[in-house]
Amino acid sequence: MGGKFQLSSGRVIALGRLLLAFLFLLAIWIELGHRSEAPFQALVLAVAYLFFSAAILLGTWNDWWLDAKLAGGAHALDIAMFTLMVLLTHGYTSPFFTFFVFLLLSSAIRWGWRATALTAALVAVLYLVAGLLVGGVSAGFDVQHFVVRTGHLVIMSLILIWFGVNQWRSHFPATAEPLIETSSEAPVENVMQAAAANLRASGGALIWRDRETGRTAAAKLNLDHISSVSDDRVQVPDPLPAASFLYDLRKDRALCRAAERNLHAFKPSEVISDAAVAALSLDEGLAMQITSESGDGIMFVQGIHGLSTDHIDLGEQIAASATAQLQRHALLKAAEDRAAARSRISLARDLHDSVVQFLAGAAFRLEALKRGAAAGDDVGGAIEELKQLMLHEQGELRTFIAALRSGSRVAIDDVASELKILAGRLAKHWGVACDFSVEPGSSTIPARLHLDAQQLVREAVANAVRHAGAKSVSVRLAADAEAVVLQFINDGKAYPKNKDGGRMPQSLRERVEDAGGKIELSRGMGVTRLSISLPVAGAAA
């Protein structure tokens, strides 16, 4: 039940309307049974309203477009129903205060504080008029109760309007973890995968324009598989109507939020080209605009269960998070480039001051030895001395190159500590039990393997949750002088088959192969075991 209403305020409003209609009908039926003054017309009106509420609920349950289009008319009919029921059931004693709150909450959720203020003013005036009309024909009209209840309506209206002005509606709960996490490799593709995971979508697409080169690239996402799309006609729409919008290309309709938070309808065909629709297999879903220092683009996420207008707000948050992550990646990349530039300058200086200077000096000495030999001098000792100097310089250069190749090393205990912390973060992020263990050892591994291990843990846990439905994942680390071994055991179902008929997660396999490692997948006793071995010597091993 929670999943059906988590991101659908329209469903909540429609169901609330139906429950209130049933309550009205029940209350009037009880009053008629006790021979009260409630007229029979009120019963007929309540029955009609009950059928209307049921029709709205059924018609808009899985149709975000119809929900948006009928919202205004249904809201107006709710107000009219409230007024008529107050008139027909002696307004100052009727039990319909909850309905008043329902009207204000509905307008606040759908349209913001301006619509809430207008609804509150209109309903309060109608209630006042209805109460005066009842008072004019009823000898038992209680002015004190009527004034008190009118005051209650005014106070409740002011409170809800205040919350609306101060953005009381925090659309979705904030979390300690960012909505999107990206690795240092292929950040734009990682953003698309993370967005699909957050929205529990089955696929998506991306059009990206590089700011430096002006080139445009496109890609499609199917589960965890990303494939590039080669079509020069696919371009980034410019300009886009909003940072986030819903689209249904089969019926050529789309919705976004205007500046005043009202829903704005437009034709997606005016924004998304036919070439993009065909090349990216676009159908129905959520589109988000993402930007960074390196470029800008539009991301489409499709196959979202229970798609509703609430996803527009979530899309804006994901787009903002994606933009922040891409900006962060750009800053890190710039920092890495600056560090690499400093390293190159330092390397050039070291080579100039050592090797180049030595070779230049050796050339001068050889020229002097050549002249001495021509003059009949004995140059054997000088040549032997120069030979020893060159051998010594060769040894220094080999040591220098070996240090460059090996890079910095990290103790396995430090790696284990960081992976344990990462496992805890992933457990919170994915909502699974993720325990970590390490075999005792005192070896060290290259820094590049440290980074590879972190990315493999992230991807393995994400795949186990997203594609196997795992509730727990066990991560084990072992390392020796030759290899780093990672084992992942999850209690989910078997991984889905790939296009090649296998079940091995493609993203993991490609990363392991790039590192020169081995990956094995096995299943038995209701668990899936994934074993990864990375050579300490690198891909060359």
Residue pairs with C-beta under 8 A, 6 or more apart in sequence:
3 305
3 306
4 11
4 306
5 11
5 12
6 306
7 172
7 306
7 308
7 310
7 311
7 314
8 306
8 308
8 310
9 109
9 110
9 308
9 309
9 310
10 60
10 64
10 67
10 68
10 71
10 308
10 309
10 310
11 57
11 60
11 61
11 306
11 308
13 106
13 109
13 110
14 53
14 56
14 57
14 60
14 61
14 67
15 57
16 102
16 106
17 53
17 56
17 57
17 74
17 78
17 102
18 50
18 53
18 54
18 56
18 57
20 53
20 98
20 99
20 102
21 46
21 49
21 50
21 52
21 53
22 50
24 46
24 49
24 50
24 85
24 96
24 99
25 43
25 46
25 47
25 49
25 50
27 95
28 38
28 42
28 43
28 46
28 89
29 43
31 38
31 89
32 38
32 40
32 43
37 90
38 88
38 89
39 88
41 88
42 85
42 88
42 89
45 81
45 84
45 85
45 88
46 85
49 81
52 77
56 70
56 74
59 66
59 70
60 66
60 67
60 70
62 306
64 246
64 255
64 307
64 308
64 309
64 311
65 246
65 248
65 251
65 253
65 255
67 308
67 309
68 255
68 263
68 265
68 309
69 265
71 110
71 263
75 103
75 106
75 107
75 110
75 119
78 99
78 102
78 103
78 106
79 103
79 119
79 122
79 123
79 126
82 96
82 99
82 100
82 103
82 123
82 126
82 127
83 123
83 126
83 127
83 130
85 94
85 96
85 99
86 94
86 96
86 126
86 127
86 130
86 131
86 134
87 130
87 133
87 134
89 96
90 134
90 138
91 127
91 130
91 131
91 134
91 146
92 131
92 134
92 135
92 141
92 142
92 145
92 146
92 149
93 142
93 145
97 149
97 152
97 153
100 123
100 127
100 153
100 156
101 156
103 119
103 123
104 116
104 119
104 120
104 123
104 156
104 157
104 160
105 160
107 115
107 116
107 118
107 119
108 115
108 116
108 160
108 163
108 164
108 168
108 169
109 169
110 263
111 261
111 262
112 164
112 260
112 261
112 262
113 161
113 163
113 164
113 165
114 260
115 262
116 157
116 160
116 161
116 164
117 157
117 161
117 164
120 153
120 157
120 158
120 160
120 161
121 157
123 153
123 157
124 150
124 153
124 154
124 157
127 150
127 153
128 150
131 146
131 150
134 141
135 141
135 143
135 146
163 169
171 310
171 313
171 314
171 317
172 313
172 314
172 317
176 428
177 425
177 428
177 429
178 321
178 324
178 325
179 194
179 198
179 317
179 318
179 321
179 322
180 191
180 194
180 195
180 198
180 318
180 321
180 322
180 325
181 190
181 194
181 325
181 429
181 458
182 190
182 191
182 194
182 325
182 326
182 329
183 190
183 455
183 458
184 329
184 332
184 333
184 451
185 455
187 325
187 326
187 329
188 206
188 208
188 290
188 295
188 297
188 326
189 206
189 219
189 226
191 290
191 299
191 322
191 325
191 326
192 204
192 205
192 206
192 219
192 221
192 226
192 299
193 221
193 224
193 226
194 322
195 201
195 204
195 288
195 299
195 301
195 318
195 322
196 202
196 203
196 204
196 221
196 301
197 462
197 466
198 318
199 286
199 301
199 304
199 311
199 314
199 318
200 304
200 305
201 285
201 301
201 302
201 303
201 304
202 222
202 223
202 302
202 303
203 220
203 221
203 222
203 223
203 301
203 302
203 303
204 220
204 221
204 285
204 299
204 300
204 301
204 302
205 218
205 219
205 220
205 221
205 229
205 280
205 281
205 282
205 299
205 300
205 302
206 218
206 219
206 221
206 297
206 298
206 299
206 300
207 216
207 217
207 218
207 234
207 235
207 236
207 237
207 276
207 280
207 297
207 298
208 216
208 217
208 218
208 219
208 236
208 295
208 296
208 297
209 215
209 216
209 217
209 235
209 236
209 295
209 296
209 297
210 216
210 217
210 294
210 295
211 293
211 294
211 295
211 296
212 294
212 295
216 232
216 234
216 235
216 236
217 228
218 228
218 229
218 231
218 234
218 276
218 279
218 280
219 226
219 227
219 228
219 229
220 226
220 227
220 229
220 280
220 281
223 467
223 496
224 463
224 466
224 467
224 505
224 506
224 507
225 498
225 499
225 506
229 279
229 280
231 275
231 279
233 273
233 275
233 276
233 279
234 273
234 275
234 276
234 279
234 280
235 273
235 276
236 296
236 297
236 298
237 271
237 272
237 273
237 298
240 271
240 289
240 298
241 254
241 256
241 264
241 266
241 271
242 256
242 257
242 264
242 289
242 312
243 288
243 289
243 315
243 316
243 319
243 320
244 256
244 257
244 286
244 287
244 288
244 289
244 311
244 312
244 313
244 314
244 315
244 316
244 318
244 319
245 254
245 255
245 256
245 268
245 286
245 287
245 312
245 315
246 254
246 255
246 256
246 285
246 286
246 287
246 307
246 309
246 311
246 312
247 253
247 254
247 268
247 272
247 282
247 284
247 285
247 286
247 287
247 300
248 254
248 268
248 283
248 284
249 268
249 269
249 272
249 277
249 282
249 283
249 284
250 283
250 284
252 267
252 268
252 269
253 265
253 267
253 268
254 265
254 266
254 267
254 268
254 271
255 263
255 264
255 265
255 266
255 309
255 312
256 263
256 264
256 266
256 312
257 263
257 264
257 312
257 313
257 316
258 264
263 309
272 282
272 287
276 282
280 300
282 300
282 302
283 302
284 302
284 307
285 300
285 301
285 302
285 303
285 304
285 307
286 300
286 301
286 302
286 304
286 307
286 311
286 312
286 315
287 298
287 299
287 300
287 301
287 315
288 298
288 299
288 301
288 315
288 316
288 318
288 319
288 322
289 296
289 297
289 298
289 299
289 319
290 296
290 297
290 298
290 299
290 319
290 322
290 323
290 326
291 297
291 323
291 326
292 323
292 326
292 327
292 329
292 330
293 326
293 327
293 330
294 326
294 330
299 319
299 322
301 315
304 311
347 404
350 400
354 393
354 396
354 397
355 393
355 397
358 389
358 393
362 386
362 389
362 390
365 382
365 386
366 386
369 379
369 382
369 383
369 386
372 379
372 382
373 379
406 446
407 446
407 447
407 448
408 446
408 447
409 444
409 445
409 446
409 447
410 444
410 445
410 446
410 447
410 450
411 442
411 443
411 444
412 438
412 441
412 442
412 443
412 444
412 445
412 477
412 479
413 442
415 445
415 450
415 453
415 477
415 479
416 436
416 438
416 477
418 450
418 454
419 436
419 438
419 453
419 454
419 457
419 475
419 477
420 436
420 438
422 454
422 457
422 458
423 434
423 435
423 436
423 457
423 461
423 475
424 434
426 432
426 434
426 457
426 458
426 461
426 462
427 433
427 434
430 461
430 462
430 465
431 465
432 461
432 464
432 465
432 470
432 471
432 472
432 473
433 471
433 472
433 473
434 461
434 472
434 473
434 474
434 475
435 472
435 473
435 474
435 475
436 475
436 476
436 477
437 474
437 475
437 476
437 477
438 476
438 477
438 478
439 476
439 477
439 478
439 479
441 478
441 479
441 480
443 479
443 480
443 481
445 479
445 484
445 536
446 536
446 538
448 538
449 484
449 515
449 534
449 536
452 511
452 515
452 534
453 477
453 484
453 486
453 534
455 511
456 486
456 508
456 511
456 512
456 532
457 475
457 486
459 505
459 507
459 508
459 511
460 473
460 475
460 486
460 488
460 505
460 508
460 530
460 532
461 473
461 475
461 488
463 495
463 505
463 507
463 508
464 470
464 473
464 488
464 490
464 492
464 528
465 473
465 492
467 495
467 496
467 505
468 490
468 492
468 493
468 494
468 495
468 528
469 492
469 493
470 490
470 491
470 492
470 528
471 491
471 492
472 490
472 491
473 488
473 489
473 490
474 487
474 488
474 489
474 490
475 486
475 487
475 488
476 486
476 487
476 488
476 489
477 484
477 485
477 486
478 484
478 485
478 487
479 485
479 536
481 536
482 535
482 536
482 537
483 517
483 533
483 534
483 535
483 536
484 533
484 534
484 536
485 531
485 532
485 533
485 534
486 531
486 532
486 534
487 529
487 530
487 531
487 532
488 529
488 530
488 531
488 532
489 527
489 528
489 529
489 530
490 527
490 528
490 530
491 526
491 527
492 528
494 503
494 523
494 528
495 503
495 504
495 505
495 521
495 528
496 503
497 503
498 504
498 506
503 521
504 519
504 521
508 519
508 530
508 532
509 519
512 518
512 519
512 532
512 534
513 519
514 539
515 534
515 535
515 538
515 539
516 534
516 535
516 538
516 539
516 540
516 541
517 532
517 533
517 534
517 535
518 532
518 533
519 530
519 531
519 532
519 533
520 530
520 531
520 532
521 528
521 529
521 530
522 528
522 529
522 531
523 529
535 541
